[in-house]
Amino acid sequence: MEDVYEELDAQVKPSDRAFAITLTDADYKIAKINNQQFASQEEAYETVPTILNSKYPHLEVGTAVTVTFNYSHFPSNNFTVTEVSEHTVTEDEYVAAGFTYKNFDTTDDMITFLNTTFPKREENEVMYLTYTWYNSSAYSSRQTVTSPFIYVNGEWNKVYEVTEEDYATVGMNPDGNTRRNFSSYDTDNLPYYFNRFLGENAKGADQVGDIHYVLYKYYSSSTGLVQRVMAMRYNGNGWAQVATEEATVQFAKEGNTWVPDLRIQYTLLSADYTWIADEHPNVADAAAVASLKRYRNFDTSMWSSEAIVKALGTLLKAKFPDAEVGQKFNVTYVFYSGATGTTSITLELNESGNYQLAE
């Protein structure tokens, strides 16, 4: 084992106590992550420590590793349905959910009903909902309709289910073959197929950024025939598969595990110094504020550490109004102390709603 550790030491130079890696296909497999990407950044925060413990069990407490990884920009991108259920809306359920006419006439009505009636379901469950649909422009205005919905990230979403006709239009019945599903042979083409299906059949007032889930049948030798769902985003010209994003986060070894450093990095812009001086002149005395506005730096002969913290905290409140208690910011700013330089401090939002130096 000493020989193994010496080899590892030569590779990562742990004596530096800080280095960077980019996760490889093999790294994702350590944590049994498919498609070489995490479902979300939160999943990465929970899973990367397992990878680091496996790769570098000998590294000392205090070592920092900067990890670059892939994640789905949207929490759920392409996944297998976990459960399929059916439900027919009863008259009492319409009334209980506030639909006194005992029908739906918009998709939002159905989403509201499902979130009210079935607020907690299994993640990635598909429910086929049978309901009464009211169409004021049709001769037979009330119809019984069945539509699928998917429960993702704690809420219900409308689904477009690939039809038998859709499969046929992209060659899923060559020479009379009755295959009506996709497989690994079709993987690269699925986003193009789904853009076509949604463009032709899922008409609506689509806005840039809208997400639409597509439900389809998928066959593999390991799982057999299953139902899968792909998230598609509207880009203004059509529908595209939700893209993979890249993130870089530092993890520090504490005890026997690794903890993500979720500090937000922020470097003051030239306009930020002016904003502080113009909008909050009372954070320091008049001479200090005037110097800040003129030179766009904190002159340490005029600005105390406490006043700088107050000024930067005021700026963060305006820049990040939705920050939660405990959020840390690593703030870089320009100072003057006989010469101009830059420095960074870490501020943390406390329970009183103000920023203080982080411990």
C-alpha positions as CSV (number, residue, x, y, z in Angstrom):
1,M,0.0,0.0,0.0
2,E,2.9,2.4,0.6
3,D,3.9,2.0,-3.0
4,V,0.3,2.7,-4.1
5,Y,0.2,5.8,-2.0
6,E,3.5,7.1,-3.3
7,E,2.2,6.7,-6.8
8,L,-0.9,8.6,-6.0
9,D,1.1,11.3,-4.3
10,A,3.2,11.8,-7.4
11,Q,0.0,12.2,-9.5
12,V,-1.9,14.8,-7.5
13,K,0.8,16.4,-5.3
14,P,-1.3,16.4,-2.2
15,S,1.4,18.3,-0.4
16,D,0.1,21.4,-2.2
17,R,-3.2,20.8,-0.4
18,A,-5.1,22.1,-3.4
19,F,-5.5,20.8,-6.9
20,A,-8.2,20.6,-9.6
21,I,-9.8,17.7,-11.6
22,T,-12.4,17.3,-14.2
23,L,-14.6,14.2,-13.8
24,T,-14.2,11.5,-16.4
25,D,-16.5,8.8,-17.6
26,A,-14.9,6.4,-15.1
27,D,-15.5,8.9,-12.2
28,Y,-19.2,9.0,-12.9
29,K,-19.3,5.2,-13.0
30,I,-17.9,5.1,-9.5
31,A,-21.1,6.8,-8.3
32,K,-23.3,4.9,-10.7
33,I,-24.2,8.1,-12.5
34,N,-25.5,7.5,-16.0
35,N,-24.9,9.7,-19.1
36,Q,-21.8,11.3,-17.6
37,Q,-23.9,14.0,-15.9
38,F,-25.7,14.7,-12.7
39,A,-29.4,15.3,-12.7
40,S,-28.8,18.7,-10.9
41,Q,-26.1,20.6,-9.0
42,E,-27.6,19.4,-5.8
43,E,-27.1,15.8,-6.8
44,A,-23.4,16.7,-7.6
45,Y,-22.9,18.2,-4.1
46,E,-24.2,14.9,-2.6
47,T,-22.3,12.5,-4.9
48,V,-18.9,14.1,-5.7
49,P,-17.7,13.3,-2.1
50,T,-18.2,9.6,-2.8
51,I,-16.1,9.9,-5.9
52,L,-13.3,11.8,-4.1
53,N,-13.3,9.3,-1.2
54,S,-12.9,6.5,-3.7
55,K,-10.1,8.2,-5.7
56,Y,-8.2,9.9,-2.9
57,P,-8.8,8.1,0.4
58,H,-5.3,9.0,1.7
59,L,-5.6,12.8,1.4
60,E,-5.4,14.8,4.6
61,V,-8.1,16.9,6.3
62,G,-7.9,20.4,4.9
63,T,-7.1,19.4,1.3
64,A,-9.1,21.3,-1.3
65,V,-10.1,19.8,-4.6
66,T,-11.7,22.0,-7.3
67,V,-14.0,19.7,-9.3
68,T,-15.5,20.4,-12.7
69,F,-18.5,18.3,-13.5
70,N,-21.5,18.1,-15.9
71,Y,-25.1,18.5,-14.8
72,S,-28.5,18.9,-16.4
73,H,-29.4,22.6,-16.6
74,F,-33.0,21.5,-16.0
75,P,-33.4,19.2,-13.0
76,S,-34.9,16.3,-15.0
77,N,-33.7,15.8,-18.6
78,N,-34.0,12.2,-19.9
79,F,-35.2,9.6,-17.5
80,T,-37.2,6.4,-17.0
81,V,-40.7,6.5,-15.7
82,T,-40.9,5.0,-12.2
83,E,-44.6,4.3,-12.0
84,V,-47.7,4.5,-14.1
85,S,-51.1,5.2,-12.6
86,E,-54.6,6.1,-13.7
87,H,-57.3,8.3,-12.2
88,T,-60.8,9.4,-13.3
89,V,-61.9,12.7,-11.7
90,T,-65.1,12.4,-9.7
91,E,-67.8,15.1,-9.3
92,D,-66.9,15.5,-5.7
93,E,-63.2,16.0,-6.6
94,Y,-64.1,18.8,-9.1
95,V,-66.0,20.6,-6.4
96,A,-63.4,20.0,-3.7
97,A,-60.7,21.5,-5.9
98,G,-62.9,24.6,-6.7
99,F,-64.2,23.6,-10.2
100,T,-67.9,24.1,-9.7
101,Y,-68.8,23.4,-13.3
102,K,-67.2,20.0,-12.9
103,N,-65.0,20.2,-16.0
104,F,-61.6,21.6,-17.1
105,D,-61.1,24.0,-20.0
106,T,-57.4,24.8,-19.8
107,T,-54.2,22.9,-19.1
108,D,-53.6,25.0,-16.1
109,D,-56.9,23.8,-14.7
110,M,-55.7,20.2,-14.8
111,I,-52.3,21.1,-13.3
112,T,-54.0,22.9,-10.5
113,F,-56.3,20.0,-9.8
114,L,-53.4,17.5,-9.7
115,N,-51.2,19.6,-7.5
116,T,-54.2,20.1,-5.1
117,T,-55.5,16.5,-5.1
118,F,-52.2,14.6,-5.4
119,P,-49.6,16.9,-4.0
120,K,-47.2,14.1,-3.0
121,R,-46.5,11.3,-5.5
122,E,-43.5,9.3,-6.5
123,E,-40.9,11.2,-8.5
124,N,-41.1,10.6,-12.2
125,E,-44.6,9.0,-11.9
126,V,-46.9,9.2,-15.0
127,M,-50.6,9.5,-14.3
128,Y,-53.2,9.1,-17.0
129,L,-56.0,11.4,-16.0
130,T,-59.5,11.0,-17.3
131,Y,-61.6,14.1,-17.1
132,T,-64.4,16.2,-18.6
133,W,-63.1,18.7,-21.1
134,Y,-65.2,21.8,-22.0
135,N,-64.6,23.4,-25.4
136,S,-66.8,26.4,-26.0
137,S,-66.0,26.5,-29.8
138,A,-67.0,22.9,-30.4
139,Y,-70.5,21.6,-31.2
140,S,-70.2,18.9,-28.6
141,S,-68.7,21.1,-26.0
142,R,-68.2,18.5,-23.2
143,Q,-66.0,15.5,-23.9
144,T,-64.4,12.8,-21.8
145,V,-60.6,12.9,-22.4
146,T,-57.6,11.0,-21.1
147,S,-54.2,12.7,-20.9
148,P,-50.9,11.8,-19.3
149,F,-49.1,14.0,-16.7
150,I,-45.7,13.6,-15.1
151,Y,-44.7,14.3,-11.5
152,V,-41.2,15.9,-11.5
153,N,-39.5,18.0,-8.9
154,G,-42.5,18.1,-6.6
155,E,-45.1,19.2,-9.1
156,W,-47.2,17.9,-12.0
157,N,-46.5,18.7,-15.6
158,K,-48.2,18.2,-18.9
159,V,-46.8,15.5,-21.2
160,Y,-46.8,15.0,-24.9
161,E,-47.0,11.2,-25.5
162,V,-45.5,10.0,-28.8
163,T,-48.4,8.4,-30.8
164,E,-48.5,5.4,-33.1
165,E,-48.7,7.8,-36.0
166,D,-45.5,9.6,-34.8
167,Y,-43.5,6.4,-34.6
168,A,-44.7,5.5,-38.1
169,T,-43.6,8.9,-39.6
170,V,-40.0,8.3,-38.5
171,G,-39.8,4.8,-39.8
172,M,-40.7,2.7,-36.9
173,N,-42.7,0.3,-39.1
174,P,-40.3,-0.5,-42.0
175,D,-41.5,-3.3,-44.3
176,G,-44.6,-3.9,-42.2
177,N,-42.6,-4.3,-39.0
178,T,-44.8,-3.4,-36.1
179,R,-42.1,-2.0,-33.8
180,R,-43.5,1.1,-32.1
181,N,-40.6,2.1,-29.8
182,F,-37.2,3.7,-29.9
183,S,-33.9,2.1,-28.9
184,S,-30.2,2.9,-28.7
185,Y,-30.1,3.1,-32.5
186,D,-32.4,6.2,-32.3
187,T,-30.8,8.0,-29.4
188,D,-29.0,10.7,-31.4
189,N,-32.1,11.4,-33.4
190,L,-34.6,11.7,-30.6
191,P,-34.3,15.5,-30.1
192,Y,-34.9,16.0,-33.8
193,Y,-37.9,13.6,-33.8
194,F,-39.4,15.3,-30.7
195,N,-39.0,18.8,-32.1
196,R,-40.9,17.7,-35.1
197,F,-43.7,16.0,-33.1
198,L,-44.1,19.0,-30.8
199,G,-44.0,21.5,-33.7
200,E,-46.8,19.6,-35.5
201,N,-49.0,18.5,-32.7
202,A,-48.4,20.5,-29.5
203,K,-49.6,23.8,-30.7
204,G,-49.8,26.7,-28.2
205,A,-48.6,30.1,-27.2
206,D,-45.0,28.8,-26.6
207,Q,-42.6,31.2,-24.9
208,V,-38.8,31.0,-25.0
209,G,-37.7,28.9,-22.1
210,D,-40.9,26.8,-21.9
211,I,-40.3,23.2,-21.0
212,H,-42.4,20.3,-22.5
213,Y,-42.0,16.7,-21.5
214,V,-42.1,14.0,-24.2
215,L,-43.2,10.5,-23.1
216,Y,-42.0,7.7,-25.3
217,K,-41.3,3.9,-25.4
218,Y,-37.7,2.7,-25.2
219,Y,-36.3,-0.8,-25.6
220,S,-32.9,-2.1,-24.4
221,S,-31.6,-5.6,-23.8
222,S,-31.0,-4.8,-20.2
223,T,-34.3,-3.3,-19.2
224,G,-36.7,-4.5,-21.9
225,L,-39.5,-2.2,-23.0
226,V,-39.9,0.9,-20.6
227,Q,-41.4,4.3,-20.8
228,R,-39.0,7.2,-20.8
229,V,-39.4,11.0,-20.7
230,M,-37.2,13.7,-22.3
231,A,-37.4,17.4,-21.3
232,M,-37.4,19.7,-24.3
233,R,-37.0,23.5,-24.2
234,Y,-38.5,26.0,-26.6
235,N,-35.8,28.4,-28.0
236,G,-38.0,30.6,-30.1
237,N,-37.5,28.7,-33.3
238,G,-38.3,25.2,-32.1
239,W,-37.8,22.6,-29.4
240,A,-34.3,21.4,-28.3
241,Q,-33.2,18.9,-25.7
242,V,-32.3,20.5,-22.4
243,A,-28.6,21.1,-22.6
244,T,-25.9,19.8,-20.3
245,E,-24.1,22.5,-18.3
246,E,-20.7,22.5,-16.7
247,A,-20.0,23.7,-13.2
248,T,-16.8,24.1,-11.1
249,V,-17.1,23.7,-7.3
250,Q,-14.4,23.4,-4.7
251,F,-14.7,20.6,-2.2
252,A,-12.7,20.6,1.1
253,K,-11.9,17.5,3.2
254,E,-13.4,17.7,6.7
255,G,-13.1,14.6,8.8
256,N,-13.8,11.6,6.7
257,T,-15.7,13.2,3.9
258,W,-15.7,16.1,1.5
259,V,-17.8,19.3,1.8
260,P,-18.7,21.6,-1.1
261,D,-17.8,25.2,-0.7
262,L,-20.9,26.9,-2.1
263,R,-19.7,30.5,-1.7
264,I,-20.8,32.7,-4.5
265,Q,-17.8,34.6,-6.1
266,Y,-18.5,38.3,-6.8
267,T,-16.0,40.9,-8.0
268,L,-17.1,44.5,-7.7
269,L,-17.7,46.4,-11.0
270,S,-16.7,50.0,-11.5
271,A,-20.4,50.9,-11.3
272,D,-20.8,49.2,-7.9
273,Y,-18.5,51.7,-6.2
274,T,-20.6,54.6,-7.6
275,W,-23.8,52.9,-6.7
276,I,-22.7,52.5,-3.0
277,A,-21.7,56.2,-2.9
278,D,-24.9,57.4,-4.5
279,E,-27.5,55.1,-3.0
280,H,-26.1,54.6,0.5
281,P,-23.8,57.6,1.4
282,N,-24.3,56.9,5.1
283,V,-22.2,53.7,5.2
284,A,-19.2,55.9,5.9
285,D,-18.3,59.6,6.5
286,A,-18.6,62.0,3.6
287,A,-14.9,62.2,2.8
288,A,-14.6,58.4,2.5
289,V,-17.8,58.2,0.3
290,A,-16.5,61.0,-1.9
291,S,-13.2,59.2,-2.3
292,L,-15.0,55.9,-3.2
293,K,-17.0,57.6,-5.9
294,R,-14.1,59.5,-7.4
295,Y,-11.4,56.7,-7.4
296,R,-13.6,53.6,-7.3
297,N,-11.7,51.9,-4.5
298,F,-11.7,51.8,-0.8
299,D,-9.0,54.0,0.6
300,T,-7.9,52.2,3.9
301,S,-6.9,55.5,5.4
302,M,-10.5,56.5,5.3
303,W,-12.4,53.2,5.3
304,S,-12.4,51.0,8.4
305,S,-12.8,47.3,8.0
306,E,-16.3,47.5,9.6
307,A,-17.4,50.2,7.1
308,I,-16.2,48.2,4.2
309,V,-18.2,45.2,5.4
310,K,-21.2,47.4,5.8
311,A,-20.8,48.8,2.3
312,L,-20.3,45.5,0.6
313,G,-23.2,43.9,2.6
314,T,-25.5,46.7,1.4
315,L,-24.4,46.0,-2.2
316,L,-25.0,42.3,-1.8
317,K,-28.5,42.9,-0.5
318,A,-29.4,44.8,-3.7
319,K,-27.5,42.4,-6.0
320,F,-28.9,39.1,-4.5
321,P,-32.2,39.9,-2.9
322,D,-33.3,36.2,-2.8
323,A,-30.2,35.0,-0.9
324,E,-31.0,32.7,2.0
325,V,-29.7,32.9,5.6
326,G,-26.2,31.3,5.7
327,Q,-25.3,32.0,2.1
328,K,-21.7,33.1,1.8
329,F,-20.2,35.4,-0.8
330,N,-16.5,35.7,-1.6
331,V,-16.3,39.4,-2.5
332,T,-13.3,40.8,-4.4
333,Y,-12.8,44.6,-4.4
334,V,-10.1,47.3,-5.1
335,F,-8.4,49.0,-2.2
336,Y,-5.9,51.8,-1.9
337,S,-3.1,51.8,0.8
338,G,-0.3,53.8,-0.7
339,A,-0.8,51.7,-3.9
340,T,-3.8,50.2,-5.5
341,G,-4.5,46.5,-5.1
342,T,-7.2,43.9,-4.8
343,T,-8.3,41.7,-1.9
344,S,-11.2,39.4,-1.0
345,I,-13.3,38.8,2.0
346,T,-16.1,36.3,2.7
347,L,-19.4,37.6,3.9
348,E,-22.3,35.6,5.2
349,L,-26.0,36.5,5.5
350,N,-27.1,36.3,9.1
351,E,-30.6,35.7,10.6
352,S,-31.1,39.5,11.0
353,G,-30.8,39.9,7.2
354,N,-27.4,41.6,7.4
355,Y,-24.0,40.5,6.1
356,Q,-21.2,39.8,8.5
357,L,-17.7,38.4,8.1
358,A,-18.0,34.6,7.8
359,E,-16.3,32.5,10.4
